[in-house]
Amino acid sequence: MKVKVWGVMEGPIAVEDVEDSDIPMGSNYFLVCKSEIDGIMGEDNFWFEDFDSAYEWKKHFMKSIEPLVVDMPDDSGYN
């Protein structure tokens, strides 16, 4: 499944700063992003192992309006 990420709404946020039981194993940071799946817009969390990887996405949207296209497993639970 292809997910288009159109922007970062919040983050990077450290997982230790939130109370959530649905944090994927190995994730230390996340972004709340505006995303599109099959033409349906929504907000989703995208998880990262390190701050720098998450911040790369944020930097992308500071200089571009083009979406990031991410391949996700069909059972990923997005949107």
N, CA, C and O atoms as a DFTB+ gen file, in Angstrom:
316 C
 N C O
     1  1       0.850      -1.162       0.000
     2  2       0.000       0.000       0.000
     3  2       0.900       1.231       0.000
     4  3       1.858       1.319       0.767
     5  1       0.572       2.180      -0.876
     6  2       1.310       3.441      -0.943
     7  2       0.594       4.487      -0.087
     8  3      -0.617       4.679      -0.201
     9  1       1.358       5.151       0.761
    10  2       0.846       6.226       1.604
    11  2       1.553       7.507       1.173
    12  3       2.782       7.566       1.121
    13  1       0.760       8.531       0.867
    14  2       1.341       9.844       0.580
    15  2       1.299      10.657       1.868
    16  3       0.251      10.807       2.496
    17  1       2.449      11.172       2.242
    18  2       2.541      12.026       3.428
    19  2       2.661      13.459       2.921
    20  3       3.611      13.801       2.216
    21  1       1.681      14.300       3.291
    22  2       1.592      15.659       2.780
    23  2       2.167      16.704       3.727
    24  3       2.358      17.851       3.322
    25  1       2.445      16.349       4.955
    26  2       3.011      17.327       5.871
    27  2       3.097      16.792       7.285
    28  3       2.433      15.819       7.643
    29  1       3.933      17.450       8.087
    30  2       4.092      17.096       9.495
    31  2       3.249      18.066      10.318
    32  3       3.431      19.281      10.246
    33  1       2.332      17.517      11.093
    34  2       1.469      18.336      11.939
    35  2       2.116      18.583      13.306
    36  3       1.996      19.668      13.875
    37  1       2.806      17.552      13.823
    38  2       3.482      17.627      15.130
    39  2       4.707      16.737      15.115
    40  3       4.742      15.703      14.449
    41  1       5.716      17.164      15.869
    42  2       6.858      16.291      16.081
    43  2       8.125      16.819      15.457
    44  3       8.149      17.863      14.804
    45  1       9.172      16.060      15.681
    46  2       9.282      14.749      16.324
    47  2       8.962      14.805      17.828
    48  3       9.319      15.750      18.531
    49  1       8.288      13.771      18.275
    50  2       7.896      13.620      19.672
    51  2       8.544      12.346      20.215
    52  3       8.445      11.287      19.595
    53  1       9.199      12.444      21.361
    54  2       9.801      11.266      21.999
    55  2       8.687      10.408      22.599
    56  3       7.774      10.936      23.234
    57  1       8.757       9.090      22.402
    58  2       7.717       8.210      22.925
    59  2       7.666       8.247      24.454
    60  3       6.623       7.961      25.041
    61  1       8.769       8.592      25.099
    62  2       8.781       8.666      26.566
    63  2       7.954       9.846      27.082
    64  3       7.652       9.920      28.273
    65  1       7.587      10.773      26.183
    66  2       6.798      11.943      26.570
    67  2       5.287      11.730      26.455
    68  3       4.508      12.633      26.759
    69  1       4.876      10.545      26.018
    70  2       3.441      10.262      25.860
    71  2       3.078       8.974      26.588
    72  3       3.910       8.088      26.779
    73  1       1.828       8.898      26.981
    74  2       1.316       7.670      27.601
    75  2       0.480       6.949      26.557
    76  3      -0.676       7.300      26.324
    77  1       1.067       5.947      25.936
    78  2       0.397       5.204      24.874
    79  2       0.882       3.768      24.919
    80  3       2.083       3.514      25.011
    81  1      -0.037       2.844      24.856
    82  2       0.341       1.434      24.912
    83  2       0.540       0.833      23.524
    84  3       0.933      -0.328      23.410
    85  1       0.274       1.602      22.465
    86  2       0.372       1.088      21.100
    87  2       1.636       1.546      20.382
    88  3       1.613       1.768      19.172
    89  1       2.720       1.689      21.102
    90  2       3.986       2.116      20.502
    91  2       4.681       0.903      19.912
    92  3       4.932      -0.075      20.617
    93  1       4.998       0.959      18.610
    94  2       5.690      -0.180      17.991
    95  2       7.062      -0.427      18.623
    96  3       7.760       0.514      19.001
    97  1       7.432      -1.681      18.730
    98  2       8.711      -2.076      19.306
    99  2       9.862      -1.410      18.554
   100  3       9.881      -1.415      17.323
   101  1      10.800      -0.851      19.269
   102  2      11.973      -0.227      18.674
   103  2      11.772       1.231      18.291
   104  3      12.708       1.878      17.820
   105  1      10.568       1.761      18.485
   106  2      10.296       3.156      18.137
   107  2      10.630       4.065      19.318
   108  3      10.254       3.795      20.459
   109  1      11.337       5.134      19.017
   110  2      11.714       6.094      20.046
   111  2      11.129       7.486      19.806
   112  3      11.044       8.296      20.730
   113  1      10.725       7.764      18.556
   114  2      10.150       9.047      18.180
   115  2       9.015       8.814      17.197
   116  3       8.954       7.780      16.533
   117  1       8.111       9.795      17.112
   118  2       7.076       9.719      16.095
   119  2       6.695      11.113      15.620
   120  3       6.943      12.117      16.288
   121  1       6.080      11.134      14.435
   122  2       5.528      12.343      13.853
   123  2       4.041      12.142      13.648
   124  3       3.606      11.045      13.299
   125  1       3.261      13.179      13.858
   126  2       1.859      13.174      13.474
   127  2       1.815      13.867      12.114
   128  3       2.183      15.035      11.989
   129  1       1.359      13.130      11.096
   130  2       1.425      13.636       9.731
   131  2       0.061      13.646       9.062
   132  3      -0.818      12.848       9.386
   133  1      -0.093      14.570       8.119
   134  2      -1.254      14.567       7.243
   135  2      -0.935      13.566       6.141
   136  3       0.062      13.708       5.433
   137  1      -1.791      12.550       5.999
   138  2      -1.494      11.483       5.053
   139  2      -2.696      11.205       4.158
   140  3      -3.828      11.578       4.465
   141  1      -2.416      10.543       3.051
   142  2      -3.448      10.168       2.081
   143  2      -3.269       8.710       1.700
   144  3      -2.184       8.281       1.308
   145  1      -4.359       7.953       1.822
   146  2      -4.364       6.553       1.394
   147  2      -5.594       6.357       0.526
   148  3      -6.721       6.592       0.963
   149  1      -5.370       5.924      -0.708
   150  2      -6.467       5.700      -1.658
   151  2      -7.381       6.922      -1.762
   152  3      -8.601       6.776      -1.834
   153  1      -6.804       8.121      -1.769
   154  2      -7.568       9.349      -1.923
   155  2      -8.242       9.847      -0.659
   156  3      -8.902      10.885      -0.690
   157  1      -8.098       9.139       0.450
   158  2      -8.710       9.539       1.722
   159  2      -7.653      10.197       2.599
   160  3      -6.618       9.603       2.901
   161  1      -7.934      11.436       3.003
   162  2      -6.998      12.185       3.838
   163  2      -7.256      11.894       5.314
   164  3      -8.392      11.657       5.724
   165  1      -6.194      11.914       6.096
   166  2      -6.304      11.699       7.532
   167  2      -5.015      12.099       8.218
   168  3      -4.058      12.526       7.571
   169  1      -4.996      11.958       9.535
   170  2      -3.786      12.185      10.323
   171  2      -3.343      10.851      10.899
   172  3      -4.147      10.114      11.469
   173  1      -2.068      10.546      10.750
   174  2      -1.525       9.283      11.235
   175  2      -0.197       9.518      11.927
   176  3       0.500      10.492      11.642
   177  1       0.150       8.621      12.838
   178  2       1.461       8.627      13.475
   179  2       2.413       7.792      12.637
   180  3       2.063       6.705      12.178
   181  1       3.614       8.305      12.443
   182  2       4.673       7.573      11.766
   183  2       5.824       7.449      12.748
   184  3       6.256       8.441      13.336
   185  1       6.321       6.233      12.927
   186  2       7.252       5.891      13.998
   187  2       8.674       5.769      13.475
   188  3       8.901       5.308      12.357
   189  1       9.634       6.191      14.305
   190  2      11.049       6.202      13.930
   191  2      11.905       5.700      15.085
   192  3      11.557       5.870      16.254
   193  1      13.031       5.078      14.740
   194  2      13.965       4.606      15.759
   195  2      14.771       5.746      16.364
   196  3      15.108       5.718      17.547
   197  1      15.082       6.761      15.537
   198  2      15.924       7.841      16.055
   199  2      15.401       9.206      15.619
   200  3      14.647       9.326      14.653
   201  1      15.819      10.227      16.356
   202  2      15.380      11.598      16.126
   203  2      15.751      12.072      14.724
   204  3      14.931      12.689      14.044
   205  1      16.981      11.791      14.286
   206  2      17.454      12.290      12.997
   207  2      16.596      11.800      11.838
   208  3      16.327      12.558      10.906
   209  1      16.162      10.542      11.882
   210  2      15.306      10.005      10.813
   211  2      13.968      10.737      10.771
   212  3      13.475      11.067       9.692
   213  1      13.388      10.987      11.922
   214  2      12.120      11.717      11.981
   215  2      12.317      13.155      11.511
   216  3      11.483      13.692      10.781
   217  1      13.398      13.765      11.920
   218  2      13.635      15.160      11.560
   219  2      13.884      15.341      10.066
   220  3      13.614      16.413       9.524
   221  1      14.394      14.315       9.395
   222  2      14.576      14.379       7.939
   223  2      13.242      14.631       7.242
   224  3      13.174      15.411       6.292
   225  1      12.186      13.974       7.711
   226  2      10.851      14.210       7.143
   227  2      10.436      15.651       7.387
   228  3       9.948      16.314       6.472
   229  1      10.621      16.147       8.602
   230  2      10.244      17.517       8.940
   231  2      10.991      18.503       8.045
   232  3      10.397      19.453       7.535
   233  1      12.292      18.280       7.853
   234  2      13.096      19.153       6.997
   235  2      12.593      19.136       5.555
   236  3      12.607      20.164       4.878
   237  1      12.146      17.960       5.082
   238  2      11.621      17.852       3.718
   239  2      10.487      18.849       3.519
   240  3      10.453      19.555       2.511
   241  1       9.553      18.915       4.475
   242  2       8.389      19.780       4.330
   243  2       8.674      21.249       4.646
   244  3       7.833      22.110       4.387
   245  1       9.842      21.539       5.200
   246  2      10.236      22.935       5.387
   247  2      10.635      23.565       4.053
   248  3      10.584      24.785       3.894
   249  1      11.033      22.719       3.091
   250  2      11.516      23.265       1.819
   251  2      10.733      22.769       0.606
   252  3      11.038      23.167      -0.519
   253  1       9.731      21.911       0.804
   254  2       9.003      21.357      -0.335
   255  2       7.534      21.127       0.027
   256  3       7.197      20.843       1.176
   257  1       6.674      21.257      -0.979
   258  2       5.265      20.915      -0.778
   259  2       4.941      19.555      -1.387
   260  3       3.808      19.083      -1.292
   261  1       5.924      18.932      -2.005
   262  2       5.722      17.616      -2.601
   263  2       5.577      16.553      -1.513
   264  3       6.287      16.592      -0.509
   265  1       4.655      15.603      -1.709
   266  2       4.474      14.568      -0.686
   267  2       5.622      13.561      -0.681
   268  3       6.311      13.372      -1.684
   269  1       5.808      12.931       0.454
   270  2       6.665      11.762       0.544
   271  2       5.771      10.559       0.272
   272  3       4.664      10.488       0.804
   273  1       6.220       9.627      -0.533
   274  2       5.443       8.423      -0.809
   275  2       6.140       7.260      -0.110
   276  3       7.313       6.977      -0.353
   277  1       5.385       6.591       0.770
   278  2       5.935       5.542       1.619
   279  2       5.210       4.234       1.322
   280  3       3.980       4.203       1.277
   281  1       5.961       3.156       1.120
   282  2       5.368       1.819       0.984
   283  2       5.122       1.260       2.377
   284  3       6.049       1.150       3.180
   285  1       3.882       0.909       2.662
   286  2       3.505       0.355       3.968
   287  2       2.858      -1.010       3.755
   288  3       2.220      -1.239       2.727
   289  1       3.019      -1.925       4.725
   290  2       2.300      -3.199       4.626
   291  2       0.797      -2.942       4.666
   292  3       0.346      -1.998       5.314
   293  1       0.024      -3.773       3.980
   294  2      -1.426      -3.585       3.922
   295  2      -2.096      -3.667       5.286
   296  3      -3.177      -3.109       5.472
   297  1      -1.477      -4.350       6.242
   298  2      -2.082      -4.508       7.570
   299  2      -1.518      -3.514       8.589
   300  3      -1.566      -3.764       9.793
   301  1      -0.985      -2.391       8.109
   302  2      -0.297      -1.455       8.996
   303  2      -1.227      -0.644       9.887
   304  3      -0.773      -0.085      10.886
   305  1      -2.506      -0.564       9.561
   306  2      -3.454       0.141      10.413
   307  2      -3.510       1.633      10.183
   308  3      -4.056       2.358      11.014
   309  1      -2.964       2.115       9.085
   310  2      -3.017       3.546       8.804
   311  2      -4.351       3.918       8.215
   312  3      -4.956       3.152       7.464
   313  1      -4.815       5.139       8.574
   314  2      -6.094       5.705       8.124
   315  2      -7.207       4.729       8.404
   316  3      -8.366       5.012       8.102
